[in-house]
Amino acid sequence: MRFFLSKSESIYSPKFFFVVLFIFCAGLGRSDAREAVILNGAGATFPAPLYEKWIDAYEEETGKRVTYKARGSGEGIRLLLAKAVDFGATDAMLSDEDLARQKTAILHLPTCLGAVAVTYHLPARPELKLNRQIVADLFLGTITHWSDQRIRRLNPDLHLPAIPINVVHRSDSSGTSFVFTDYLSRISPKWRLKVGRGKIVKWPSGVGADGNSGVVTVVRKIEGSIGYVSLGYAEKHHLPVAMLENKSGNYVRPTLEAVTAAADVELPEDTRMLITDSPSVKGYPISAFTYLIFYREQEYLNRSRDRAKTLDDFFRWIIGPGQAYTRALYYAPLPESVVPKARRIIDALTYGKRPLR
């Protein structure tokens, strides 16, 4: 629409002010439509590629906007506890003690399954087989060169160079680190006593990097390096990944089928369970659920009922149509046995202490 002032009309005329007001309001309306945010989330980098895809698809289907900032699981938990986001994302469950300290109940919603892959930078990109003890000793720093006889005996057909091993680990508070160090604690008594598990631990050796993307960058840069990243990041950046010995003694590649097999366990109703070092014969040993965390009671800080209902709707979309996007980004969908439990967790949402639905 175009407006013109005649020669007889000045900028002080009513028509001029109408034109200015019309243009201003029209521009403001477009800005609001573009910038309005329905929900805000932050946390784990482990599932970030999938969450970003979900957010785009959800907005396209519903017109409702969600933002997500991949800052690490520790930051996702911190921001939720500060009530600075609508939901946090974490690969590390809050402990019973953490939950007991909260005045308002916090729920965990499993969204998908992922894997932590052991990746490395070696000439010719060989596919390594690593047993449980070797994995632990590599990250403990007690195996210092790739030509070590223990690695060679396990990989007799590979030419492994006599170059030093450089361990790359996460420097931020990380759910990926929590899952990986939980695995190391289960397979190595020495690791369990010396280091333990956590979102942040005191690493015996190596250099730190921020986020999965940071680890990828450093591993690519330093020949002889070894690190751990989510399977999705390893696949996206075409990194080599190791076949790992599982609890049954089988060497398993980190595939979606092997991740799903690792989840063939009975979950509690609240779904808070670690499945690292799964007893599954075909299961990949560093598999894990990843979670969204949020307050059960949604009436806080003047939140509207509509905002709470959007949260409810977004979560139901994730465990429903959203699961179709998982495999393309190297995440395993929720097993059929887990979906009803996930739905019951969403059903527990309240507003004003009454069921939201």
N, C-alpha and C positions, 0 to 999 in steps of 0.2 A: 504494500500500500504506500502511495506517495502523496505527500502534502505540499502545497505551494501557497505562499502568501502573495496576494496581489500587491501591486505598487501602492495601493491606498492603505494597506494594512501594515502596521508597525510591529516591532517585537513586543510592544506593550499591549497588543490587542488580545482579547480573550481567545481568539483562534490560535495564536502563537503558543499561549500557555497550554492549551489543550493538546497541541501537537507534541510539545516537549513532554507533557505528562504521559501521553500515550506511548511515546518511544521509550521513556524511562521504565514504565511498567512492563511493557513487552519485553524489554531486555532483562529486567529483573526476573520475570517469570521464566525466561529461558535459562538464566543463571541458576535459579533455584532448582529447576528440573535437572540440570546437569550436575549440581554440586550436592544436592541433598543426599545424606547418608542414612540408611535405615539402621544398620547394625555395624558394630566395630569389633574386630577380633585381632588377636596377636598371639605369637608364640612360636611353636616348633617349626624349624626349617625342614625337618625330615619329611613331612607331608605337604610342604608348601606348594610344589608344582601342581598337585592334585587340588588343593584348596583354591588356588587361583583359577583353575579351570572350572571348578564347581561354581565359584562366585560369578564368573562370566556367563555360564550357562543358566544359572538361576536368575540373573538379572534379565537375560534375553527372554526367558520363559515367563517371568512374573513382573518385570519392570521394577523390582525392588533391589536397591543397592546394598551391598555388603562390602566392607573393606577388611583386608587382612594384612598385617605386617609380620613378616617372618623374622623374629628377633631371638629365637631360641626358647626352649621350654621354660627355663627359669624365669625369663622375662614375661612369658605368657601367664605364668602362675602369679607373679608379683603384680602384674597389672590387673588381673581379676580380683585379687585380694584387696587391691586399692580401689576397686570398683571403677576403674578407668576404662574398661572395655566391657562389652556385652558377653563375650566368651573368651576364654583362653584356650590355647592348644598346647598339649604336652604329650610326650612319649613316656614320661615318668609320672606314674600315678602319685597323687598325694597320699602320704602315709596315714594310717589310722590316727596317729598322734596329731598330724597336721589337721585332719578333718575335725578331730575332737576340740581343737582350739578355736574353731570358727563358731560364731554365734548363729549363723545361718547355714543350713546344709548345702554342701556343694556336690553336684552330681557329675559323673564321668560318662560320656557317651562315646563308645567305640565307633570309629568312622570307617576304618579299613585296616588292612594288615600291610606291613612293610617289612623290609629286611635291611640289615646293616651288612654291607659288603666290605671285605678286606681287599683293598686295591693297592697297586704298587707301580713303580716306574722302573722297568728293566728293558734292556735292548731286546728287540724282536718280540716283545709283548707275550711271553710264554704264559700258558695257563698252569698255575702252580697248584699242587696238592699240599695242603698243610694239615697236620694232625693237631690234636688239642694241645699237646705239650709245646709244640713248636710255635703255635699262635701265641700262647702265653709268654714264652721266652722271647719272642720277637718284640713284644710290647713292653716286657720287663727290661729289655735292653741287654739280656744275657747272650743272645745270638747277635753278633755284631757285623758279620759279613755274609753276603749271599752265597759265598762258596762253602759255607759251613757244611760239614759232612752229613749232618742230620737232615738238612734240606735236600742235599744231593741224593742221599739214599732213597728218599721218598719220591724223588723226581729224576730217575736215572737217565731218562731220554732227553733231558734238557741240559743245555750248556748254561750254567749259572756263573756269572763273572765274579771275580774276587774284588768286589767293590763294597764299601761300607754301607750299612743299613741306616737310614735316617727315618726315625719314627715321626709321623705327623699326627697330631691329635687336636681336639677341639680346645680352644682357650676360653670360650664363653660357657655360660651355664646351659647345658645341652641335654635334651632327652635322648639324642642319639648316643651321647657318651654314657648316659645312665644305662641304656639297653646293652651297649657294648661291654661296659665294665661289669654289669650283672652277669653277662655271659662268661667273661674272664674269671669272675669270682666263683662261678659254678664249676669251671673246668680245671682251675688251678688253686690248690690250697695256698701256695706261696703268694699268688696275686691277692687272694682273699685276705691274708694276714698283713701283707705289706702295703697294699693300695686300697682294696675294697671297691665298693660300687658307689656311684653318685653322679649327679649332673655336673659337678666339678670335683676332680680328684687331683692329688699330687702325683703327676706322672713321673715314673722313674727315669725316663729319657725322652729326648725328642724336642720338637718345636711345636708351638701352638698356632692355630689358625681359627679365625672367627667364622662360624657357620659351616655347613656342608660345602658351600661354594668356595670358602676360603681353603678348606682342606684340598679340594679338587685343584685349585690354583697352585698350591705349594707342591703337591705330589707331581703335577705335570712339570713343574719347574726343576725339581731336584732329582737327578738320576740316582737310583738306589733307594728312593724313599718308599715308605709303606704307610698307609693310613686307613681310615675307616669312614665310609660315607653311606648314605642311604642308597639302596639299589637304584632308585630312580635317577639320582645324580650320576651314578656310575654309568648307567645306560645312556643318559642324555649326553654325557661328555665322552662316550666311547672308551671308557677306562677298562683295563683288564681286571678281572676279579678272580679270587681264589676259590677252588673247591675245598670245602672244609669237612673234616671228619665230624659226624654227628654222634650222638650218644650211643647209637647202635653200631658204630664202627664203620658206617658207610660214608664215602666221600660224595658230597652233594653240592651241586651248583646252586647259586641263589636265583632260582626261577620262581615264577608265580605259583606253579604247581607245588613246588617244595615248600613255599611259604604257607600255602593253604593246608598242606599236609601237617605242618608243624602246629597248626591251630586245632587239630583234631583232639581236643581236650575238653573236659567239662568245666565250663566257666561258672563262677558264682553269679548270683542275681545282679549284683552291682557291676559285674564284668571286669572288675579290677583284678587283673592277673597277668603275671609275666610268664611268657611261654618260651623264653630262651632255653637252650639245651633241651628241647622237647624230646620225649621218649619215642616219638614217631619214627618208624624205620626209614621213611622217605622224607622226613622233615628237614628243612634247612635250619641249622642250630641257632642262628641269630635273627630270629623272626619276632615280631612284636605287633600288638595292637597299638594304635595311636588314638588319642582321645581329645574331645572337646570338653572343657570343664565350664560350669556355669552354676549360678545360684538356683536352688529349687524354688525359693520364693522370689518372684519377679517384681513385686511392688517395693522398690527401693529407689532412693534418690529421685523421686518424682517421675519414675518411669511410667509411661502410659501403658494401658492395657493393649493397645494396638501394637506397640513396640514388642511387648512380651509375646503376643500372638504371632508376630513376624518371626521372632526367634524360634518359636514352636514350629512354624511352617517350614522354615529353612532347615531345621534339623530333620523333620520328617522327609523333606525332599532329599537330603543327603543319604539317608538309609534306604530310600526308595529309588527313584529315577537316577539319582546321583551315582549309584553304584555302577552304572553302565560305563562311566568314564574311567574307572580305576585301572583296568588292564593296560590300556594304551599308554599310561604313564608309569607302568611297572609297580603298581600296587595291587594287592589281592583284595577282592571284594569281601565283605563280611560273609562268613559262612551262614547258610540258611538257619542253622540252629541258634545263631547269635542275634539275628534280626528281631525276633519277638522280644528278647530281653532288652535290646536297644529301644524298641518301641515303648516298652513299659517304663523305661527311664524317662523318656519324653513325656509320657502320660502323667508322671509324678509332678510336673511343673504346676505351681500354684500362683495365684495373684490375689492378694488380700487374704491369704490363707485358705482360699477356695480353689478347687481344681480349675486350671486355666481353660480346659475344654469341658 
